[in-house]
Amino acid sequence: MAPRGVGERRWRRLLDRIERVGDALPDPVFIFLGCIVLLMAGSVIAAAVGWSAINPVTGETLRAESLLSRENLAKLLVDMPETMTKFPPLGLVLVVMLGAAVAERSGLFGALLGGAIRKLPKTVLSPAVFMIGVMSHHAADAAYVVLIPLAALIYAEAGRHPLAGVAIAYAGISGAFAGNIIPGQFDVLILGITAPAAQLIDPGFVMNPLGNWWFTLAIGTLFTPIAWWVTDRVVEPRLGPWTREDTAAAAPDLVLEDIGAAQKRGLRRAGIAALVVVGLFAALTLWPDFAPLIDTEAVGPKRMTPFYQALIAAFMLLFLASGWAYGSATGSVKSHRDIVAMMAEGMRGMAPYLVLAFFAAHFVAMFAWSKLGPVMAVQGAETLKGVGLPKPLLLVALLVMSSVMDLVIGSASAKWSAMAPIVVPMLMLLGISPEMTTAAYRMGDSIFNIVTPLASNFPLVLIISQKWRPRFGVGSMVALMLPYTIGFAIAGMTLVLV
């Protein structure tokens, strides 16, 4: 066995090579453009050969469609503005950033973190940020906009490399997406897809929204020390040292200052404003006979779906109100015109993301128009069925197939909608519960989230990283996140087998 130092040097050389190769790729905009061209060519070929599959629930024949057909070409050109505006993360990112821009530029974020970070030992930053990332799954994509930039700032203020903060926050939000401490909206969504598939075998099957709780809890617990070790022993040493001078050069508007009397007064006002916003949303959720954030016609955890969906607006209002209150106390906000100027400045900073979002939105939409995704999912599941592996290895095979498909199909619910009607009944007949099958699928769906440039939020994380290292490219991001992917894959497969 090679000495530890030799192994570490080889590992770093491998990551450096991946980074160089990846950074030699074109700009992400042109990567998406190239993918669109390849997708169009693939759709033409698939349609020409009649590539299809049968939906096992409805009996409908799913056929691949050419993106050069009359209908799809018209949709591409006529609906171009709508395709852009309907890109799932776009509206969320812009709405949250309106409030976050005020909280950031008023100095609130800097004061909050400056006061808290000095009391927190540097050694526990990594597990703390990771666990917050895992818990943030309830906030949907808002965590990408809020937690990742804050994690970078926290690490920079602690004298650690901000890209290590980006990495572990991204790993918690997206790489450990299958895990959580408390069940939430995604459990209801994904197990709601499992239920009708299970009813093909057992008509009396009832969906249990807590059916994956022990598994997701185990992931949240097991992955935390893995992410901690990877960050502190692999990722951060490779990034190199970081100083306050580096922070001042990379992000002068985010340097955290000592807390003075004005800042303390501002924090008190911001706290009161935050409590008002929290109280407002609590009232809208809990007020008897008037709770617009509760679905009164639903049963169980589904009743909370409107509340989860309203968290995007809650974050925006929370940041806006608390940032305004803080700025009015410290003098950084002198009138409502300053608030508008801060929002506008925040939107200007999102310009690179908007350019990327245009091409990413069209790739995602065109993939859906081509119908290649459902056909790939159904045929892949049928292939899995025909392999004839033992039950534990069948689950691992499902995990692997879910992982591979995650490289090209970003939506977990879309993939599962096509796969569940085949793999759930198949594994039920082999004595594997629908909940366990769902858990294996969810684990596989999480592994490659953080290393595929085709993930909907990958461009956003790349833009955030470039604030701290302007020449940070796609290869740099893949090399940064690959150690987490490997660690999570090994641990996830082991957990599924156990």
C-alpha positions as MATLAB code, in Angstrom:
seq = 'MAPRGVGERRWRRLLDRIERVGDALPDPVFIFLGCIVLLMAGSVIAAAVGWSAINPVTGETLRAESLLSRENLAKLLVDMPETMTKFPPLGLVLVVMLGAAVAERSGLFGALLGGAIRKLPKTVLSPAVFMIGVMSHHAADAAYVVLIPLAALIYAEAGRHPLAGVAIAYAGISGAFAGNIIPGQFDVLILGITAPAAQLIDPGFVMNPLGNWWFTLAIGTLFTPIAWWVTDRVVEPRLGPWTREDTAAAAPDLVLEDIGAAQKRGLRRAGIAALVVVGLFAALTLWPDFAPLIDTEAVGPKRMTPFYQALIAAFMLLFLASGWAYGSATGSVKSHRDIVAMMAEGMRGMAPYLVLAFFAAHFVAMFAWSKLGPVMAVQGAETLKGVGLPKPLLLVALLVMSSVMDLVIGSASAKWSAMAPIVVPMLMLLGISPEMTTAAYRMGDSIFNIVTPLASNFPLVLIISQKWRPRFGVGSMVALMLPYTIGFAIAGMTLVLV';
ca = [
       0.000    0.000    0.000;
       1.314    3.434   -0.890;
       2.176    5.778    2.002;
      -0.522    8.216    2.981;
       1.413   11.218    1.658;
       1.888    9.553   -1.735;
      -1.827    8.731   -1.949;
      -2.793   12.309   -1.107;
      -0.443   13.670   -3.777;
      -1.884   11.312   -6.375;
      -5.416   12.310   -5.415;
      -4.589   16.004   -5.700;
      -2.937   15.467   -9.077;
      -6.075   13.666  -10.283;
      -8.315   16.525   -9.137;
      -5.950   19.079  -10.677;
      -6.094   17.181  -13.965;
      -9.901   17.091  -13.846;
      -9.921   20.818  -13.127;
      -7.599   21.600  -16.063;
      -9.629   19.473  -18.470;
     -12.894   20.944  -17.267;
     -11.667   24.524  -17.383;
     -10.494   23.964  -20.954;
     -14.139   23.420  -21.885;
     -16.058   26.354  -23.375;
     -18.007   28.822  -21.256;
     -21.061   27.157  -19.594;
     -23.324   29.130  -21.939;
     -21.761   27.385  -24.926;
     -21.811   24.035  -23.119;
     -25.586   24.351  -22.848;
     -25.742   25.515  -26.455;
     -23.765   22.454  -27.551;
     -26.034   20.201  -25.500;
     -29.049   21.745  -27.229;
     -27.542   20.982  -30.635;
     -26.789   17.376  -29.631;
     -30.279   17.029  -28.132;
     -31.869   18.216  -31.360;
     -29.823   15.739  -33.387;
     -30.612   12.909  -30.955;
     -34.318   13.686  -31.027;
     -34.358   13.583  -34.827;
     -32.673   10.173  -34.871;
     -34.857    8.776  -32.057;
     -38.026    9.931  -33.793;
     -36.860    8.547  -37.132;
     -36.243    5.045  -35.726;
     -39.514    5.141  -33.770;
     -37.984    4.940  -30.292;
     -40.856    4.446  -27.837;
     -42.029    2.845  -24.611;
     -45.364    1.940  -23.008;
     -46.492    3.809  -19.910;
     -47.244    0.890  -17.532;
     -49.998    2.802  -15.703;
     -51.995    4.420  -18.506;
     -51.017    2.082  -21.339;
     -50.143    5.171  -23.388;
     -47.363    4.808  -25.934;
     -44.560    7.276  -25.225;
     -42.763    8.221  -28.447;
     -39.670   10.326  -28.903;
     -40.423   13.508  -30.841;
     -38.147   15.392  -33.208;
     -37.255   18.879  -32.039;
     -37.125   19.879  -35.704;
     -40.781   19.044  -36.231;
     -43.121   21.823  -37.282;
     -44.775   21.967  -33.847;
     -41.574   21.968  -31.812;
     -39.846   24.550  -33.997;
     -42.868   26.811  -33.621;
     -42.851   26.249  -29.860;
     -39.130   27.062  -29.684;
     -39.458   30.389  -31.501;
     -42.920   31.542  -30.436;
     -42.615   30.571  -26.755;
     -39.002   31.697  -26.261;
     -39.855   34.434  -23.704;
     -42.203   32.084  -21.837;
     -39.597   29.293  -21.825;
     -37.132   31.664  -20.200;
     -39.527   33.001  -17.577;
     -40.831   29.519  -16.673;
     -37.344   28.186  -15.870;
     -37.996   26.753  -12.351;
     -35.131   28.371  -10.376;
     -35.301   31.754  -12.136;
     -38.261   33.396  -10.424;
     -37.236   31.975   -7.062;
     -33.681   33.300   -7.374;
     -34.773   36.775   -8.431;
     -37.489   37.092   -5.779;
     -35.223   36.034   -2.906;
     -32.383   38.221   -4.193;
     -34.590   41.337   -3.974;
     -34.665   40.934   -0.214;
     -31.188   39.462    0.163;
     -29.658   42.430   -1.695;
     -31.066   44.813    0.923;
     -29.919   42.644    3.840;
     -26.449   42.334    2.316;
     -25.861   45.942    1.250;
     -27.326   47.438    4.406;
     -24.651   45.547    6.338;
     -27.037   43.213    8.154;
     -25.477   39.965    6.932;
     -22.011   41.192    7.829;
     -23.085   42.253   11.312;
     -24.970   39.020   11.999;
     -22.130   36.830   10.869;
     -19.477   39.021   12.418;
     -21.142   38.718   15.812;
     -21.797   34.993   15.564;
     -18.716   33.696   13.830;
     -16.294   34.985   16.444;
     -18.014   32.827   19.063;
     -18.041   29.671   16.941;
     -14.910   27.493   16.860;
     -13.537   27.175   13.339;
     -13.377   23.406   13.703;
     -17.166   22.990   13.858;
     -18.003   25.293   10.950;
     -18.096   22.427    8.482;
     -20.598   20.141   10.257;
     -22.743   23.131   11.256;
     -23.003   24.469    7.694;
     -23.602   20.981    6.297;
     -26.440   20.240    8.709;
     -28.051   23.597    7.917;
     -27.774   22.661    4.229;
     -29.516   19.338    4.862;
     -32.275   21.018    6.857;
     -32.716   23.656    4.136;
     -34.365   21.094    1.831;
     -37.670   22.337    3.270;
     -36.940   25.728    1.709;
     -36.606   24.206   -1.781;
     -34.240   26.111   -4.078;
     -34.164   29.186   -1.840;
     -31.249   27.586    0.013;
     -29.014   27.985   -3.039;
     -29.584   31.737   -3.054;
     -29.332   32.215    0.704;
     -27.081   29.626    2.335;
     -24.287   29.181   -0.220;
     -23.231   32.866   -0.404;
     -23.517   33.120    3.390;
     -21.408   29.985    3.897;
     -18.674   31.491    1.703;
     -18.745   34.686    3.754;
     -18.686   32.763    7.043;
     -15.607   30.825    5.997;
     -13.856   33.963    4.743;
     -14.492   35.788    8.025;
     -13.122   32.771    9.922;
      -9.909   32.954    7.893;
     -10.796   29.857    5.917;
     -11.193   29.558    2.170;
     -14.672   30.775    1.101;
     -14.862   28.164   -1.667;
     -14.722   25.497    1.040;
     -17.866   27.112    2.465;
     -19.471   27.034   -0.981;
     -18.528   23.376   -1.343;
     -19.898   22.047    1.935;
     -23.078   24.127    1.701;
     -23.680   22.880   -1.857;
     -22.952   19.317   -0.718;
     -25.521   19.601    2.077;
     -28.217   21.174   -0.077;
     -27.842   19.117   -3.249;
     -25.438   16.206   -2.697;
     -27.324   15.044    0.382;
     -30.724   15.831   -1.114;
     -31.973   12.345   -0.183;
     -31.436   13.089    3.502;
     -33.158   15.213    6.096;
     -33.810   15.331    9.804;
     -37.509   16.230    9.619;
     -39.802   14.983    6.792;
     -41.117   17.668    4.476;
     -42.765   18.491    1.185;
     -40.469   16.371   -0.987;
     -41.298   13.240    1.031;
     -44.981   13.832    0.315;
     -44.291   14.450   -3.378;
     -42.048   11.471   -4.065;
     -44.005    8.938   -1.949;
     -47.179   10.255   -3.542;
     -45.761    9.002   -6.855;
     -44.853    5.664   -5.248;
     -48.377    5.010   -3.916;
     -50.275    4.473   -7.222;
     -47.409    2.303   -8.490;
     -47.672    0.110   -5.380;
     -51.442   -0.092   -5.775;
     -50.921   -1.931   -9.066;
     -49.972   -4.914   -6.868;
     -51.737   -4.056   -3.619;
     -54.900   -1.968   -4.218;
     -55.165   -1.366   -0.480;
     -51.732    0.226   -0.182;
     -51.829    3.621    1.561;
     -49.033    6.134    1.167;
     -47.188    6.880    4.400;
     -45.503   10.306    4.135;
     -43.098    9.236    6.901;
     -42.169    6.035    5.046;
     -38.600    7.186    4.327;
     -37.985    9.048    7.585;
     -35.553    6.566    9.138;
     -33.606    6.388    5.892;
     -33.426   10.160    5.369;
     -32.501   10.628    9.029;
     -29.705    8.062    8.645;
     -28.379    9.908    5.593;
     -28.382   13.235    7.413;
     -26.524   11.640   10.312;
     -24.093    9.483    8.312;
     -23.154   12.051    5.697;
     -22.283   14.793    8.200;
     -18.940   13.329    9.382;
     -18.129   12.346    5.782;
     -18.695   15.891    4.528;
     -16.776   17.279    7.513;
     -13.758   15.072    6.792;
     -13.830   15.716    3.051;
     -14.004   19.492    3.559;
     -11.307   19.800    6.201;
      -8.927   17.110    4.968;
      -9.359   17.049    1.184;
     -11.096   20.117   -0.239;
      -9.733   22.963    1.872;
      -6.056   21.894    1.867;
      -6.180   21.748   -1.924;
      -7.674   25.260   -2.119;
      -4.822   26.759   -0.077;
      -4.759   29.447    2.635;
      -7.069   32.453    2.799;
      -6.670   35.767    4.641;
      -8.735   38.859    5.418;
      -6.719   40.669    2.763;
      -7.927   38.101    0.224;
     -11.505   38.776    1.344;
     -11.068   42.519    0.979;
      -9.700   42.046   -2.540;
     -12.357   39.542   -3.666;
     -15.452   41.059   -2.045;
     -14.789   44.442   -0.439;
     -18.491   45.049    0.177;
     -18.739   41.880    2.267;
     -15.867   42.391    4.712;
     -17.233   41.944    8.218;
     -16.561   44.712   10.707;
     -16.523   44.774   14.492;
     -19.906   45.284   16.105;
     -20.324   48.797   17.531;
     -23.188   50.558   19.307;
     -24.956   51.474   16.056;
     -24.673   47.911   14.763;
     -26.049   46.500   18.018;
     -28.992   48.899   17.814;
     -29.530   47.881   14.202;
     -29.458   44.193   15.097;
     -32.119   44.740   17.757;
     -34.368   46.506   15.250;
     -33.693   43.830   12.651;
     -34.632   41.168   15.181;
     -37.950   42.901   15.896;
     -38.654   43.184   12.156;
     -37.816   39.508   11.669;
     -40.179   38.516   14.489;
     -42.968   40.536   12.851;
     -42.478   38.678    9.550;
     -42.311   35.298   11.299;
     -45.421   36.189   13.290;
     -47.246   37.176   10.109;
     -46.551   33.832    8.443;
     -47.368   31.961   11.650;
     -50.732   33.710   11.748;
     -51.384   32.919    8.081;
     -50.675   29.266    8.873;
     -52.246   28.792   12.300;
     -55.098   31.328   12.592;
     -58.365   29.446   13.205;
     -60.851   29.576   10.333;
     -58.445   31.746    8.320;
     -55.256   30.038    7.270;
     -54.481   30.678    3.585;
     -51.202   28.774    3.932;
     -53.011   25.556    4.865;
     -54.693   23.273    2.334;
     -57.870   22.451    4.213;
     -58.920   19.821    1.667;
     -55.721   17.792    2.038;
     -54.934   15.180    4.675;
     -51.828   14.848    6.828;
     -48.564   16.593    5.904;
     -49.994   17.597    2.513;
     -51.937   20.282    4.378;
     -48.654   22.177    4.797;
     -47.861   22.356    1.063;
     -48.946   26.023    0.621;
     -46.800   26.982    3.615;
     -43.724   25.307    2.117;
     -44.359   27.011   -1.196;
     -44.728   30.391    0.552;
     -41.265   30.117    2.106;
     -39.817   31.846   -0.963;
     -41.893   34.956   -0.267;
     -41.147   34.577    3.442;
     -37.388   34.699    2.855;
     -37.698   37.748    0.613;
     -39.842   39.670    3.126;
     -37.666   38.544    6.041;
     -34.488   39.846    4.408;
     -36.148   43.026    3.163;
     -37.761   43.990    6.475;
     -34.785   43.123    8.670;
     -32.279   44.722    6.268;
     -34.325   47.913    6.105;
     -34.666   48.035    9.892;
     -30.937   47.470   10.367;
     -29.955   50.039    7.772;
     -32.251   52.716    9.197;
     -30.538   52.315   12.579;
     -26.962   52.334   11.291;
     -27.411   55.001    8.641;
     -26.781   52.786    5.606;
     -30.450   53.298    4.644;
     -31.516   56.949    4.740;
     -34.688   56.735    2.637;
     -36.794   54.384    0.590;
     -34.673   55.373   -2.429;
     -31.707   53.573   -0.887;
     -33.791   50.395   -0.672;
     -34.662   50.587   -4.373;
     -31.000   51.275   -5.238;
     -29.869   48.229   -3.211;
     -32.406   46.009   -4.978;
     -31.266   47.292   -8.364;
     -27.633   46.678   -7.449;
     -28.501   43.131   -6.437;
     -30.230   42.514   -9.773;
     -27.181   43.850  -11.652;
     -25.091   41.249   -9.885;
     -27.421   38.546  -11.233;
     -26.799   39.478  -14.891;
     -24.320   36.612  -15.587;
     -26.808   34.145  -14.119;
     -29.611   35.492  -16.312;
     -27.524   34.851  -19.433;
     -26.844   31.281  -18.314;
     -30.476   30.776  -17.307;
     -31.682   31.579  -20.825;
     -29.773   28.670  -22.359;
     -30.302   26.324  -19.400;
     -34.045   26.985  -19.530;
     -34.220   26.085  -23.200;
     -32.202   22.904  -22.741;
     -34.513   21.729  -19.930;
     -37.666   22.654  -21.857;
     -36.501   21.095  -25.135;
     -35.571   17.869  -23.355;
     -39.156   17.689  -22.096;
     -40.553   18.444  -25.571;
     -38.495   15.620  -27.092;
     -40.110   13.040  -24.709;
     -36.699   11.346  -24.509;
     -36.715   11.440  -20.688;
     -39.786    9.265  -20.012;
     -38.793    6.795  -22.739;
     -35.278    6.512  -21.259;
     -36.703    6.014  -17.765;
     -39.205    3.322  -18.755;
     -36.761    1.367  -20.894;
     -34.060    1.660  -18.246;
     -36.407    0.291  -15.605;
     -37.383   -2.594  -17.906;
     -33.695   -3.380  -18.406;
     -33.240   -3.436  -14.641;
     -36.141   -5.845  -14.353;
     -34.567   -8.267  -16.795;
     -31.174   -8.437  -15.088;
     -32.324  -10.970  -12.468;
     -30.027   -9.840   -9.629;
     -30.480  -10.727   -5.926;
     -32.646   -8.278   -4.005;
     -29.841   -6.206   -2.399;
     -28.037   -5.870   -5.716;
     -31.289   -4.970   -7.454;
     -31.594   -2.016   -5.103;
     -28.013   -0.998   -5.838;
     -28.679   -1.374   -9.568;
     -31.695    0.910   -9.184;
     -29.508    3.376   -7.299;
     -26.857    3.316  -10.030;
     -29.401    3.721  -12.816;
     -30.992    6.647  -10.989;
     -27.547    8.215  -10.594;
     -26.638    7.881  -14.261;
     -29.970    9.284  -15.387;
     -29.449   12.208  -13.008;
     -26.638   13.392  -15.276;
     -29.141   14.235  -18.019;
     -32.571   14.438  -16.336;
     -32.610   16.902  -13.463;
     -36.154   16.479  -12.157;
     -36.355   13.768   -9.485;
     -40.147   13.628   -9.664;
     -40.167   13.376  -13.482;
     -37.792   10.401  -13.454;
     -39.662    8.677  -10.656;
     -43.031    9.211  -12.341;
     -41.814    7.122  -15.264;
     -39.796    4.532  -13.311;
     -42.007    3.886  -10.271;
     -44.825    1.994  -12.082;
     -42.266   -0.623  -13.171;
     -39.678   -0.901  -10.402;
     -42.060   -0.548   -7.430;
     -44.380   -3.475   -8.394;
     -41.400   -5.548   -9.535;
     -39.560   -5.210   -6.231;
     -42.787   -5.648   -4.217;
     -43.152   -9.093   -5.784;
     -39.611   -9.832   -4.596;
     -40.432   -8.831   -1.029;
     -39.000   -5.293   -1.057;
     -41.290   -2.603    0.310;
     -42.288    0.388   -1.848;
     -40.715    2.656    0.767;
     -37.324    0.915    0.457;
     -37.472    1.057   -3.327;
     -38.214    4.779   -3.114;
     -35.337    5.276   -0.696;
     -32.872    3.572   -3.066;
     -34.081    5.727   -5.932;
     -33.755    8.926   -3.871;
     -30.219    8.042   -2.849;
     -29.203    7.500   -6.461;
     -30.887   10.718   -7.531;
     -28.708   12.726   -5.104;
     -25.201   11.492   -5.856;
     -24.356   13.351   -9.080;
     -26.400   16.503   -8.388;
     -23.297   18.452   -7.408;
     -21.033   17.506  -10.337;
     -23.288   17.678  -13.387;
     -23.193   21.052  -15.184;
     -26.695   20.283  -16.479;
     -28.203   20.580  -12.985;
     -30.502   23.604  -12.934;
     -28.687   25.286  -10.013;
     -25.122   24.415  -11.080;
     -24.740   27.702  -13.033;
     -25.860   29.715  -10.008;
     -23.308   28.040   -7.713;
     -20.635   28.603  -10.356;
     -21.455   32.333  -10.488;
     -21.291   32.549   -6.671;
     -17.881   30.834   -6.700;
     -16.542   33.213   -9.331;
     -17.085   36.109   -6.934;
     -14.251   34.677   -4.864;
     -12.118   33.274   -7.695;
     -12.963   35.005  -11.006;
     -11.344   32.340  -13.211;
     -13.232   29.525  -11.493;
     -14.628   27.351  -14.283;
     -16.760   24.256  -14.784;
     -13.789   21.956  -14.279;
     -12.884   23.759  -11.063;
     -16.407   23.214   -9.756;
     -16.456   19.522  -10.705;
     -13.041   18.959   -9.085;
     -14.203   20.844   -5.974;
     -17.327   18.695   -5.526;
     -16.118   15.291   -6.780;
     -14.705   14.147   -3.390;
     -18.145   14.633   -1.826;
     -19.777   12.662   -4.651;
     -17.407    9.743   -4.133;
     -17.857    9.731   -0.360;
     -21.639   10.008   -0.573;
     -21.831    7.297   -3.255;
     -19.903    4.774   -1.162;
     -21.850    5.585    2.003;
     -25.201    5.655    0.182;
     -24.678    2.284   -1.481;
     -23.614    0.776    1.839;
     -26.683    2.195    3.567;
     -28.997    0.809    0.873;
     -27.406   -2.645    1.133;
     -27.695   -2.622    4.933;
];
